[in-house]
Amino acid sequence: MSNLYKFSKQGRSLIINTPVTPRPWMNYLWNADGYLMGVSQQGEGESRYLTPRVELETMSDKPGRYLYLRDDEANISWNPGYRPLFTSLDKFECEHALSYTEIRAEKNGIYSSVLYFVPPKGLQEVWKVTIKNLSSKVRKISVFPAIDVDLAGSFPEPRYYNNGGFTTMTYEEKINGIYAWTNNPYVPHDKFKGFLACSEKVSGYDCKGDVFLGGDTSVSHPLLLMEGRDCTNSSNVSSCRMVVLQNKLVLQPGETRELIYSVGFCSSLDDAAKALAEVFTKGYSERSIAETDAYWNKIIDNCWLETPDEKINNIMNIWAKKQMIFCGVGKKGVRDNMQIADGVLQIWPEGARAEILDVLSHQFKDGHTVLTWFPYDDTYYSDQPIWLVMGVTGYIKETGDYGILDEIVPYQDEGSATVMEHLKVGLKLKETDLGPNGLCKLRFADWNDALNVYTDENAESIFVSMGLGYMLKEMADLAARMGDKKFAESCMDKHAKLKKLVNEKAWTGEYYAMVLHKDGRIGAPECEGGNIYINPQTWGILGDMIPEDRLPLVLKSMDEKIEHDFGLPVNWPPYEKHSYTIGRMGAFPYGMYENGGAYCHATGFGIVANARIGRGETAIRLLKKIMPDHELNPSSKSGAEPFVFTNCYITNPKRYGWSSGSWMTGTSAWCFKGLVEGVLGVQRGYDGLIIKPAMPKDWKEAKVVRKYRGATYSIKISNSKGLAEGKPEIKVDGKLMAGNVLPVFADGKVHEVEVG
C-alpha cells in the first residue's frame, strides 16, 4: 500500500494524505440532469453542463475553482487544498468518495473542511465549508470562494462568438452572490447564465478578477488577499472574469461556523434564487449525499465480488463501476460508448439499454457510423459495427429482452429501422467493404486511431477481419435463437470461409499481421518497427479465427514478443521514425501512446481473450499490471490516480511509466468483464448464467453475488480442483445440477450456488 493514500469504508472512499501528488488526482461528480464537476485533492477542477442534445456549457474549466482562507489579524493566507497559494499546512487529508470529495486541513489553530458534491437534481454544485477555531483565543477569519467564469460551450455559431467577451457579472442581493450572463445570441438554450452564491450574508465581493489578483493576475499571489485588504464590491464586463465573495467570521475559542456556497447554471435570476433556496435549506447537504449514496449502492450491489486480492476487490467493486458510468457520461463515441454499455450491463442494465439505443441512432443507413457525436466527427473508421453487435447481444444475454430487436431507431442520415436491421446493415457493410485480398478495409483507421495507411486506400485491417469473425458467430447464435435458421447457417458458412482466408493471407508463421497493403504487411517480422500488433492476436481468439494448431504459437508470441511490465502495447517494438504507410503511429515518439505505449484498453482485450481459453493466470497477471499503483509502476511514479484505470503507460525511457488519460477510458469495462465473466467465469448467456471459471491456481476461493433477471445468485467458487483445467461441479440450493447453465429463477429470491 502506498504511503500517499489508503482505501476506506470498504473501498467506497480513498483517503489521500498529502496535497502534493505527481499530478492532480481527480474525482468526478455528476447528476442525471447533466451537471458535472471534476475536483482534485486540492479542490480545483471544472464545472460543466451537458444537455440532452449534447450541447456543452462550461462555467469554469480546470483549474477554475479556488477557496482561500485568511487570518485577518496575522495576515496569513492559505488554501485548505494547498493550491494555488502553496502555503504549508499543519494537517491535510482529502477523501474522494462515490458521492463527494471532502478536503480537511489545519493551519495555525484553524480547522477547515470543504465538502464538494453535486445534488441529485438541478444544475449546480455545492461547497459545504466548515471552519473551527481550535485555539484558545478569538480568531478573525475571512473566507474567499472564487471561480473563473467561462459561460462558453460547444455549439454551432459564427467564428469569434464563442468567447467571454459577451459576459456581464454583477452582485445580486436576491441570491446573496454573483450573477453572470452572456449576450451571445447563438447560445442553444436559456441556461447560459450562472452564479456563485452563499448561504450567509457576504461582507464583500469582486467581479473584476484583476482587482482581486492585482497587476500580475496570478491566482497563486492575489494581491488583495496577501495585502490584507477586503473586497471592493466591483462589477465587471468581459475581461478577467474571476469572481470572488468574501465572508468575514469572528470565531470564539472552540466555535464552529458553517457556510454553504453554490456554483451553477440558471435561466434567470429568479431561477437561481429558487434553486438556491432549496440548496441552503438546513440538512440539504446530508440529504443530497444520502440520496446519491443510495443510488450508487444500488448499482454496486448488483454485482459484488470477493477475491483473495483486496486491491482488486476495492477497485473492481467500487471504482471501476463508477468509472464505467462516468465514461458514458463524458464520452459520446460509438465504439467507446457501446463497449462501456457492454460493461455496465452487469450493474445497471436499464442504463445500458438507453445507451445502446442512443449509440445505434448514430449509425448511417449504409452501416458505418460516426466516430463521435460530441464533438461531431463522421470520419470513416472501420471497426464501429463490431461494437454494435457486442452491445445488443450482450444486452439480450443479460436481460432476456429480445424485444429490443424490434425497437425502431433512426439512422444518423435518413430513415429508421429496427435494432436487428441496424445490426444486419452493419454486418453487411463489413462483409462487402473489402480490399483486394477479400478482407475488411482499414479505411481511415480501425480501433487504433493512430494507424493511418495514407499510401493505400484499399489497405486491409486484420483486426477488423477478426472482428467480423466475432460478429458472424454472434449473429449466427442470435439468429438461431430467433428461429432464422437460414441466416444463422449463412453466418457460420461465411465465418468458416473468412477464417480460412485470414489464415492464408495474414499468418506470419508465429502470429497474425495487422494490416495488408499494396507494398506489403504491417505488424510482421520483416517490418522496421512494429513487428507485432496485439489486436489481431486477441481478436483472433475472440472471433474464433485461430486454428487449434496455431493457437500455441500465437500465445507464445503474445507472452514473449509483446507483453510488457506495464501490460500490452498496441505494437512492439515502437517505431523510430515517421512513415506515411503507418501514419500518426510513427509521429509519436518511441514508446508514446499507440506507438509502443503499454495500452491498457488493448490489454483489456487481452484479459478477456486469455480468460476465455482458460488462461486465468495470464489474465490476472495482465490485470494487475494495468491496475493503478502496480508494484512495477506505482502511482508515485506513473502519476495515475490509484483508484481508477488509465489509458496508457509510456515506455519511452525519457518518460518511462508515466500514464495518460485516466478516468475517460473503456479499459474499466473490459477489465470488469474480464474478471467477472472470464476469470471468475460468471457469464451472461441467452439461457441463463453460464459458469465457466478460469481462476489462477493460487486463488483458492472466490465469491460473486450477482443480480440477474429478477433473482440473486450467491455464487461461491472453490478452486481446489483447478477450475481452469476442467469442468466444475455445480450445486444450486444444495442440489447437484447437470451442465453449467444456472436456471433463470426470476422469483426475487436469493439462490445459493456452489462451484467446485
C-alpha positions in Angstrom: 0.0 0.0 0.0 1.4 3.4 -0.9 2.0 5.9 1.8 0.2 8.5 -0.2 -3.3 7.0 0.3 -5.4 4.3 1.8 -8.8 2.9 0.9 -11.6 3.4 3.5 -15.3 2.4 4.0 -15.0 -1.0 2.2 -13.3 0.7 -0.7 -16.0 3.3 -1.1 -13.6 6.1 -0.4 -10.0 6.9 -0.9 -8.1 8.9 1.7 -5.2 10.9 0.2 -2.9 12.1 2.9 -0.8 14.7 1.0 -1.9 17.6 -1.2 1.2 17.1 -3.4 0.8 14.1 -5.8 2.6 13.6 -9.1 -0.4 15.3 -10.8 -3.9 16.2 -9.6 -5.8 13.1 -8.5 -9.3 13.7 -9.7 -12.8 12.6 -8.6 -15.8 13.3 -10.8 -19.3 14.0 -9.6 -22.5 14.4 -11.7 -26.2 14.0 -11.8 -28.9 12.9 -14.2 -29.7 16.4 -15.2 -26.3 16.8 -16.9 -24.3 18.8 -14.4 -20.7 17.5 -13.9 -17.8 18.7 -11.8 -14.3 17.4 -11.6 -12.4 18.0 -8.3 -8.9 17.2 -7.4 -7.5 16.5 -3.9 -6.5 20.2 -4.0 -10.1 21.3 -4.7 -9.5 22.5 -8.2 -11.4 21.3 -11.3 -14.0 22.1 -13.9 -17.8 22.8 -13.8 -19.9 21.9 -16.8 -23.4 21.2 -18.1 -24.1 18.8 -20.9 -27.6 19.0 -22.3 -29.7 16.0 -23.5 -28.9 17.3 -27.0 -25.2 17.1 -26.2 -24.5 20.8 -26.1 -21.7 21.6 -23.7 -21.7 24.7 -21.4 -18.8 25.4 -19.2 -19.0 27.5 -16.1 -15.3 27.2 -15.3 -12.6 25.0 -16.7 -9.5 23.5 -15.0 -8.3 24.6 -12.5 -11.2 27.1 -12.3 -12.2 26.7 -8.6 -10.5 28.2 -5.6 -11.1 28.6 -1.8 -8.8 31.0 0.1 -8.7 31.5 3.9 -7.1 34.4 5.7 -6.3 35.1 9.3 -7.2 38.8 9.2 -5.2 39.7 12.3 -2.0 37.8 11.5 -2.4 38.4 7.7 -1.6 34.8 6.9 -3.4 33.2 4.0 -3.7 29.6 2.8 -5.9 27.2 0.9 -7.4 24.1 2.5 -6.3 22.2 -0.6 -2.8 23.8 -0.6 -3.0 25.2 -4.1 -2.8 27.8 -5.5 -1.1 29.7 -2.7 1.2 26.7 -1.8 1.2 27.7 1.9 2.3 24.8 4.0 -0.4 23.2 6.1 -0.2 21.6 9.6 -2.5 18.8 8.7 -4.2 17.6 5.5 -6.3 14.9 4.1 -8.7 14.5 1.2 -11.4 11.9 0.9 -12.6 11.0 -2.6 -15.9 9.1 -2.3 -18.5 8.0 -4.7 -20.8 10.9 -4.0 -18.5 13.6 -2.7 -15.0 14.9 -2.2 -14.0 16.4 1.2 -10.8 18.2 1.9 -9.8 18.6 5.6 -6.9 20.7 6.8 -5.5 22.6 9.8 -3.4 25.7 9.8 -2.3 27.9 12.8 -5.1 26.6 15.1 -7.8 26.8 12.4 -9.5 23.6 11.2 -11.3 23.7 7.8 -13.2 21.2 5.8 -14.7 21.7 2.3 -17.3 19.1 1.2 -17.9 19.2 -2.5 -20.9 17.4 -4.1 -23.4 17.6 -6.9 -27.0 17.3 -5.8 -29.1 14.5 -7.4 -31.2 17.2 -9.2 -30.5 20.6 -10.7 -27.7 22.4 -12.4 -25.4 23.3 -9.5 -22.6 22.1 -7.3 -22.3 22.7 -3.6 -19.3 23.5 -1.3 -20.1 23.0 2.3 -17.3 24.9 4.2 -16.8 24.3 7.9 -14.4 26.4 9.9 -13.5 25.7 13.6 -11.3 27.7 15.9 -9.0 25.1 17.7 -7.1 27.8 19.6 -7.8 29.4 22.9 -8.3 32.9 21.6 -10.8 34.7 19.5 -9.9 34.5 15.7 -11.0 36.6 12.8 -11.0 34.6 9.6 -12.0 35.7 6.1 -13.2 33.1 3.6 -12.9 33.8 -0.1 -14.5 31.4 -2.6 -13.6 32.2 -6.2 -14.3 30.8 -9.7 -13.2 31.6 -13.2 -16.4 32.4 -15.2 -16.4 30.9 -18.7 -20.0 30.7 -19.9 -18.8 29.3 -23.2 -19.6 26.0 -24.8 -19.7 23.7 -27.8 -22.5 24.5 -30.3 -22.8 26.0 -33.8 -22.0 29.7 -34.0 -20.1 32.1 -36.2 -16.4 32.5 -35.8 -15.3 34.5 -32.8 -18.6 34.3 -31.0 -17.6 31.6 -28.5 -15.6 33.7 -26.1 -16.2 35.5 -22.8 -16.3 39.0 -24.4 -20.1 39.0 -24.1 -20.3 38.3 -20.4 -21.5 40.6 -17.6 -21.1 39.9 -13.9 -22.8 41.7 -11.0 -23.6 41.1 -7.3 -27.3 40.4 -6.7 -28.8 40.5 -3.2 -31.6 38.2 -4.2 -29.1 35.3 -4.4 -26.5 36.7 -2.0 -23.9 36.2 -4.7 -22.7 37.0 -8.1 -24.8 36.5 -11.2 -23.3 36.2 -14.7 -24.9 36.2 -18.1 -23.8 36.3 -21.7 -25.2 38.3 -24.6 -24.1 35.7 -27.2 -27.2 35.4 -29.4 -26.2 31.9 -30.6 -26.4 30.0 -27.3 -28.6 26.9 -27.7 -30.7 27.2 -24.6 -31.7 29.6 -21.9 -29.4 28.2 -19.2 -26.3 30.2 -20.3 -26.4 32.2 -17.1 -24.6 31.3 -13.9 -23.9 32.1 -10.3 -21.6 31.9 -7.3 -23.8 32.3 -4.2 -23.5 31.9 -0.4 -25.9 30.8 2.4 -24.7 33.7 4.6 -24.6 37.4 4.0 -21.3 38.3 2.3 -19.2 41.1 3.5 -17.9 41.9 0.1 -17.3 40.7 -3.4 -15.4 41.4 -6.6 -16.4 40.6 -10.2 -13.2 42.1 -11.6 -10.6 39.4 -11.2 -7.8 41.8 -11.8 -8.9 43.8 -8.7 -8.6 40.7 -6.5 -5.5 39.3 -8.2 -3.6 42.6 -8.7 -1.4 43.5 -11.6 0.3 40.2 -12.0 -3.1 38.4 -12.3 -1.8 35.3 -10.5 -4.1 33.1 -8.5 -1.0 32.0 -6.5 -0.4 35.5 -5.3 -3.6 37.6 -5.3 -2.6 41.0 -4.0 -5.9 41.9 -2.4 -5.7 38.8 -0.3 -2.0 39.0 0.5 -2.1 42.6 1.5 -4.9 42.1 4.0 -7.4 44.2 2.1 -11.1 43.5 1.7 -13.1 43.0 -1.5 -14.1 46.2 -3.3 -17.6 45.3 -4.5 -16.7 45.7 -8.2 -18.9 44.6 -11.1 -17.5 43.6 -14.5 -17.9 43.0 -18.2 -15.8 40.8 -20.5 -12.3 40.8 -19.1 -10.6 38.9 -16.3 -13.7 37.0 -15.4 -12.7 35.7 -12.0 -15.4 36.3 -9.4 -14.9 36.3 -5.6 -17.0 36.5 -2.5 -15.8 37.4 1.0 -17.2 36.2 4.3 -15.7 37.6 7.5 -16.0 35.4 10.5 -15.3 36.1 14.2 -14.8 32.7 16.0 -14.7 32.2 19.7 -12.4 29.5 21.1 -13.8 26.1 20.1 -16.5 27.7 17.9 -17.5 26.2 14.6 -19.1 28.0 11.7 -20.7 26.6 8.5 -21.0 28.3 5.1 -22.7 26.8 2.1 -21.5 28.0 -1.4 -23.1 27.0 -4.6 -22.0 27.3 -8.2 -24.3 26.6 -11.1 -26.3 27.4 -14.2 -29.8 29.0 -14.4 -32.2 30.6 -16.9 -32.8 33.7 -14.9 -32.1 35.4 -11.6 -35.4 34.1 -10.2 -34.5 30.6 -11.4 -31.2 30.9 -9.5 -32.9 32.2 -6.3 -35.4 29.3 -6.4 -32.7 26.7 -6.7 -30.6 28.2 -4.0 -33.5 28.5 -1.6 -33.5 24.7 -1.5 -29.8 24.2 -1.5 -29.4 26.5 1.5 -32.1 24.6 3.5 -30.9 23.1 6.7 -29.9 19.4 6.3 -29.9 19.7 2.5 -26.2 18.5 2.1 -26.8 15.4 4.2 -30.0 14.5 2.4 -28.4 15.0 -1.0 -25.4 12.9 -0.2 -27.5 10.2 1.3 -29.7 10.1 -1.9 -26.6 9.9 -4.1 -25.1 7.2 -1.9 -28.3 5.2 -2.2 -28.1 5.4 -6.0 -24.5 4.2 -6.0 -25.1 1.4 -3.5 -27.9 0.0 -5.6 -25.7 -0.2 -8.7 -22.7 -1.5 -6.8 -24.7 -4.3 -5.1 -26.0 -5.7 -8.4 -22.6 -7.5 -8.8 -20.4 -7.8 -5.8 -17.1 -9.7 -5.9 -14.9 -11.3 -3.2 -11.5 -12.4 -4.4 -8.3 -13.2 -2.5 -6.9 -9.8 -3.7 -8.1 -6.9 -1.6 -6.9 -4.2 -4.1 -8.8 -5.9 -6.9 -11.9 -6.0 -4.7 -11.7 -2.3 -3.8 -11.2 -1.1 -7.4 -13.5 -3.6 -9.3 -16.3 -3.5 -6.8 -16.4 0.3 -6.4 -14.3 2.5 -8.6 -14.3 0.6 -11.9 -18.1 0.7 -11.8 -18.1 4.4 -11.2 -15.5 4.8 -14.0 -17.6 2.9 -16.5 -20.7 5.0 -15.9 -18.6 8.2 -16.0 -17.2 7.2 -19.4 -20.8 7.0 -20.7 -21.5 10.5 -19.3 -18.3 12.1 -20.5 -17.8 10.3 -23.9 -20.0 10.4 -26.9 -18.5 7.9 -29.4 -19.9 4.8 -31.0 -17.1 2.5 -30.2 -16.4 3.9 -26.8 -20.0 4.1 -25.5 -21.1 0.7 -26.8 -18.1 -1.0 -25.1 -18.9 0.9 -22.0 -22.5 -0.1 -22.2 -21.5 -3.8 -22.5 -19.6 -3.5 -19.2 -22.3 -1.5 -17.5 -24.9 -4.2 -18.3 -23.9 -6.3 -15.3 -24.5 -3.5 -12.9 -27.1 -1.2 -14.5 -29.0 -2.9 -17.4 -31.6 -0.2 -17.8 -29.0 2.5 -18.1 -27.0 0.4 -20.6 -30.2 -0.1 -22.7 -30.7 3.6 -23.1 -27.0 4.0 -24.0 -27.2 1.2 -26.6 -30.2 2.8 -28.4 -28.6 6.2 -28.3 -25.4 4.8 -29.9 -27.4 3.0 -32.6 -29.0 6.3 -33.7 -25.6 7.4 -34.8 -25.3 4.7 -37.5 -25.7 5.7 -41.1 -28.1 3.9 -43.4 -25.1 2.2 -45.2 -24.0 0.6 -42.0 -21.0 2.8 -41.0 -21.2 5.2 -38.0 -19.9 8.5 -36.8 -16.8 8.3 -34.7 -18.2 10.7 -32.1 -21.4 12.7 -31.9 -19.8 15.1 -29.4 -17.9 16.7 -30.8 -19.4 15.6 -34.1 -16.9 13.7 -36.2 -18.0 11.4 -39.0 -14.5 10.2 -40.1 -14.9 6.7 -41.5 -13.5 4.2 -39.1 -13.8 0.6 -40.0 -14.4 -1.1 -36.6 -17.6 0.5 -35.4 -20.2 -2.2 -36.4 -18.3 -4.7 -34.2 -19.3 -2.9 -31.1 -23.0 -2.6 -32.1 -23.3 -6.4 -32.2 -21.4 -6.7 -28.9 -23.7 -4.3 -27.1 -27.0 -5.6 -28.4 -26.3 -9.3 -28.0 -24.8 -8.6 -24.5 -28.0 -6.8 -23.5 -30.2 -9.7 -24.5 -28.0 -12.2 -22.7 -28.2 -10.1 -19.6 -31.9 -9.4 -19.6 -33.6 -12.0 -21.8 -35.3 -9.0 -23.5 -35.4 -9.9 -27.2 -37.9 -7.1 -27.7 -35.1 -4.7 -28.1 -34.5 -6.1 -31.5 -37.9 -4.7 -32.7 -37.3 -1.2 -31.3 -37.3 1.4 -34.1 -34.2 3.5 -34.1 -33.4 6.4 -36.5 -30.3 6.4 -38.7 -27.9 9.3 -38.4 -28.6 10.4 -42.0 -32.1 9.3 -43.0 -34.8 6.9 -42.2 -35.3 4.4 -39.3 -35.0 0.7 -38.8 -35.4 -2.0 -36.2 -32.4 -2.7 -34.0 -32.0 -6.1 -35.7 -31.9 -4.3 -39.1 -29.2 -1.9 -37.7 -27.1 -4.9 -36.8 -27.6 -6.6 -40.2 -26.7 -3.5 -42.2 -23.5 -3.1 -40.2 -22.7 -6.8 -40.7 -23.4 -6.4 -44.5 -21.1 -3.5 -44.7 -18.2 -5.4 -43.1 -18.9 -8.4 -45.4 -18.8 -6.2 -48.6 -16.3 -3.3 -47.7 -13.4 -5.5 -48.7 -9.9 -5.0 -50.1 -8.0 -6.9 -52.8 -7.4 -9.9 -50.5 -11.1 -10.2 -49.6 -10.5 -8.9 -46.1 -12.0 -5.8 -44.3 -10.7 -2.4 -45.4 -8.9 -0.4 -42.9 -10.4 2.9 -44.1 -9.1 6.0 -42.2 -8.3 3.7 -39.2 -9.7 0.9 -37.2 -9.9 0.8 -33.3 -6.3 2.0 -33.4 -6.9 5.7 -34.3 -3.2 6.3 -35.0 -2.6 3.6 -37.6 -3.4 5.5 -40.8 -2.2 3.9 -44.1 -2.2 7.1 -46.2 -0.4 5.3 -49.0 -3.1 2.8 -49.8 -6.9 3.5 -49.6 -7.6 -0.2 -50.0 -5.4 -1.4 -47.1 -7.0 -4.2 -45.1 -7.2 -4.5 -41.3 -6.7 -8.0 -40.0 -8.0 -6.9 -36.6 -11.4 -5.8 -38.2 -11.5 -9.0 -40.2 -11.1 -10.9 -36.9 -13.8 -8.7 -35.5 -16.0 -9.6 -38.5 -15.5 -13.2 -37.4 -16.8 -12.3 -34.0 -19.8 -10.6 -35.5 -20.7 -13.5 -37.7 -20.6 -16.0 -34.8 -22.6 -13.7 -32.5 -25.2 -13.0 -35.2 -25.4 -16.7 -36.0 -26.2 -17.6 -32.4 -28.7 -14.8 -32.1 -30.5 -15.7 -35.4 -30.7 -19.3 -34.4 -32.5 -18.3 -31.2 -34.8 -16.1 -33.2 -35.7 -19.1 -35.4 -33.9 -17.7 -38.5 -32.0 -20.9 -39.3 -31.1 -19.9 -42.8 -29.4 -16.7 -41.7 -27.7 -18.5 -38.9 -26.3 -21.1 -41.3 -25.2 -18.4 -43.7 -23.3 -16.6 -41.0 -21.5 -19.7 -39.9 -20.6 -20.6 -43.5 -19.2 -17.1 -44.0 -17.2 -17.4 -40.8 -15.6 -20.6 -42.0 -14.6 -19.0 -45.3 -13.3 -15.9 -43.6 -11.3 -17.9 -41.1 -9.7 -19.8 -44.0 -8.9 -16.6 -45.8 -7.4 -14.8 -42.8 -5.2 -17.8 -42.1 -4.0 -17.9 -45.7 -3.3 -14.1 -46.1 -2.4 -12.8 -42.6 -0.4 -15.6 -41.0 3.3 -14.8 -40.5 4.4 -18.2 -39.2 4.2 -17.3 -35.5 1.3 -14.8 -35.3 -1.0 -12.6 -37.4 -0.1 -9.4 -39.2 -2.0 -6.3 -38.5 -2.6 -4.7 -42.0 -2.1 -5.9 -45.6 -1.4 -3.1 -48.1 -0.1 -2.7 -51.7 3.5 -2.6 -50.6 3.4 -5.4 -48.0 2.4 -6.0 -44.4 2.3 -4.0 -41.2 2.9 -6.0 -38.0 5.0 -8.7 -39.5 8.6 -9.9 -38.8 10.1 -8.1 -41.8 8.8 -4.6 -40.7 11.1 -1.9 -39.5 9.5 -1.4 -36.1 6.0 -2.6 -35.2 6.9 -6.3 -35.9 3.9 -7.5 -34.0 0.5 -5.9 -33.0 -1.6 -7.3 -30.2 -5.2 -6.7 -31.5 -5.1 -9.4 -34.3 -4.0 -11.9 -31.8 -6.5 -11.2 -29.1 -9.4 -10.8 -31.5 -8.3 -13.9 -33.4 -9.2 -15.6 -30.1 -12.4 -13.6 -29.5 -13.6 -14.2 -33.1 -12.7 -17.9 -33.1 -10.4 -17.4 -36.1 -7.3 -19.3 -34.9 -6.9 -23.0 -35.8 -6.1 -25.2 -32.8 -2.5 -26.0 -34.1 -1.7 -22.3 -34.4 -3.0 -21.1 -31.1 0.1 -22.1 -29.0 2.3 -20.1 -31.4 0.1 -17.1 -31.0 0.0 -17.3 -27.3 3.8 -17.7 -27.1 4.2 -14.6 -29.3 1.8 -12.7 -27.1 3.7 -13.7 -23.9 7.2 -13.3 -25.2 7.2 -10.8 -28.0 4.8 -8.1 -26.9 3.8 -8.3 -23.2 5.5 -5.6 -21.1 5.9 -4.9 -17.4 3.0 -2.4 -17.8 0.7 -4.5 -19.9 0.2 -5.0 -23.6 1.5 -2.3 -26.0 -0.5 -1.9 -29.2 2.6 -2.8 -31.2 6.2 -3.8 -30.4 8.9 -2.6 -30.9 7.9 1.0 -31.3 8.6 2.9 -34.5 11.6 5.2 -34.5 10.6 7.3 -37.4 7.5 8.5 -39.3 6.2 6.9 -42.4 3.1 7.7 -44.4 2.4 4.0 -44.5 1.9 3.9 -40.8 0.6 7.4 -40.4 0.3 9.0 -36.9 1.8 5.9 -35.3 5.3 7.0 -36.4 4.8 10.6 -35.5 4.6 9.8 -31.8 8.0 9.5 -30.1 9.2 6.0 -29.4 7.1 4.3 -26.7 4.4 7.0 -26.6 0.7 6.2 -26.7 -0.2 3.9 -29.6 3.5 3.7 -30.7 4.6 1.1 -28.3 3.0 2.6 -25.2 1.5 -0.1 -22.9 -2.1 0.4 -23.9 -4.5 -0.5 -21.1 -7.6 -0.8 -23.3 -5.8 -3.2 -25.6 -4.7 -5.1 -22.5 -8.3 -5.3 -21.5 -9.0 -7.2 -24.8 -6.1 -9.5 -23.8 -7.5 -10.2 -20.4 -10.9 -11.3 -21.8 -9.2 -13.3 -24.6 -6.9 -15.2 -22.2 -9.6 -15.9 -19.7 -11.8 -17.2 -22.5 -9.4 -20.0 -23.3 -8.7 -20.9 -19.6 -5.6 -18.8 -19.1 -6.6 -17.3 -15.8 -3.1 -16.9 -14.6 -2.2 -14.7 -17.5 -5.5 -12.8 -17.3 -4.8 -11.8 -13.7 -1.2 -11.1 -14.4 -2.2 -8.6 -17.1 -5.0 -7.1 -14.9 -2.6 -6.4 -12.1 -0.1 -4.8 -14.5 -2.6 -2.2 -15.7 -4.3 -1.6 -12.4 -3.2 1.7 -10.8 -0.4 1.7 -8.3 1.2 -1.6 -9.5 4.4 -2.6 -7.8 6.4 -2.3 -11.0 4.9 1.2 -11.7 3.4 2.8 -8.5 1.2 5.9 -8.7 4.1 7.9 -7.2 5.9 7.2 -10.5 3.1 6.9 -13.1 1.1 9.8 -11.8 -2.1 7.8 -12.2 -4.9 8.1 -9.7 -4.5 4.9 -7.6 -8.2 4.0 -7.8 -9.2 4.2 -11.5 -7.8 2.8 -14.7 -5.7 4.9 -17.0 -5.5 4.7 -20.8 -1.8 4.1 -21.4 1.6 3.8 -19.7 4.6 5.3 -21.6 7.5 3.1 -22.4 9.8 5.8 -23.7 12.9 5.9 -21.4 12.6 9.7 -21.1 9.1 9.3 -19.5 9.1 5.7 -18.5 6.0 4.5 -16.7 4.1 7.9 -16.9 0.4 7.5 -17.5 -2.1 9.3 -19.7 -5.9 9.6 -20.0 -7.2 8.3 -16.6 -11.0 8.1 -16.0 -12.0 8.5 -19.6 -11.1 5.1 -20.9 -13.1 2.0 -21.8 -10.4 -0.1 -20.0 -12.6 -0.3 -17.0 -15.4 -2.0 -18.9 -13.0 -4.7 -20.4 -11.3 -5.3 -17.1 -14.6 -5.7 -15.2 -15.8 -8.1 -17.9 -12.5 -10.0 -17.9 -12.6 -10.5 -14.2 -16.3 -11.4 -13.7 -17.1 -13.3 -16.9 -13.6 -14.5 -17.6 -11.6 -15.3 -14.5 -14.5 -15.9 -12.1 -16.5 -17.4 -15.0 -19.9 -16.0 -14.3 -21.0 -15.3 -17.8 -24.3 -14.0 -19.0 -26.0 -16.2 -21.6 -29.2 -16.4 -23.6 -30.5 -19.3 -21.4 -29.1 -18.1 -18.1 -25.8 -17.5 -16.2 -23.0 -19.7 -17.6 -20.5 -20.9 -15.0 -17.0 -21.3 -16.6 -14.2 -20.2 -14.2 -10.6 -19.7 -15.2 -9.1 -18.9 -11.8 -5.4 -18.8 -11.1 -4.1 -21.7 -9.0 -3.3 -19.5 -6.0 -6.9 -18.3 -5.8 -8.4 -21.0 -3.7 -11.8 -19.5 -3.4 -13.9 -16.5 -4.5 -17.5 -15.3 -4.4 -19.8 -13.5 -6.8 -23.2 -12.1 -5.7 -25.0 -11.3 -8.9 -28.5 -10.0 -9.6 -29.7 -11.4 -12.8 -33.2 -11.5 -14.4 -35.1 -11.0 -11.2 -33.2 -13.2 -8.8 -29.9 -13.0 -6.8 -27.3 -15.6 -7.3 -24.8 -16.0 -4.4 -22.0 -18.0 -6.1 -19.2 -19.5 -4.0 -16.3 -20.8 -6.1 -13.8 -23.3 -4.7 -10.7 -23.7 -6.8 -9.2 -26.8 -5.1 -9.6 -28.9 -8.3 -8.1 -26.3 -10.7 -11.1 -25.0 -12.4 -9.3 -23.6 -15.4 -8.4 -27.2 -16.4 -11.7 -29.0 -16.1 -15.5 -28.8 -15.8 -16.7 -27.6 -12.4 -19.3 -29.4 -10.3 -22.2 -27.1 -9.5 -24.8 -27.2 -6.8 -27.8 -24.9 -6.8 -29.6 -24.6 -3.5 -27.9 -27.7 -2.3 -28.8 -29.8 -5.4 -26.3 -31.1 -7.9 -27.1 -29.8 -11.4 -26.2 -31.1 -14.8 -24.3 -28.8 -17.1 -23.1 -25.3 -16.3 -26.0 -23.0 -17.1 -27.8 -21.8 -14.0 -31.7 -21.8 -14.1 -33.4 -18.5 -14.6 -35.5 -18.3 -11.4 -36.9 -14.7 -11.8 -38.5 -15.2 -8.4 -37.0 -12.3 -6.4 -35.2 -14.8 -4.1 -31.5 -15.4 -3.2 -30.2 -18.7 -4.6 -27.0 -20.3 -3.2 -24.6 -21.7 -5.9 -21.6 -23.8 -5.0 -18.9 -24.3 -7.7 -16.0 -26.6 -7.2 
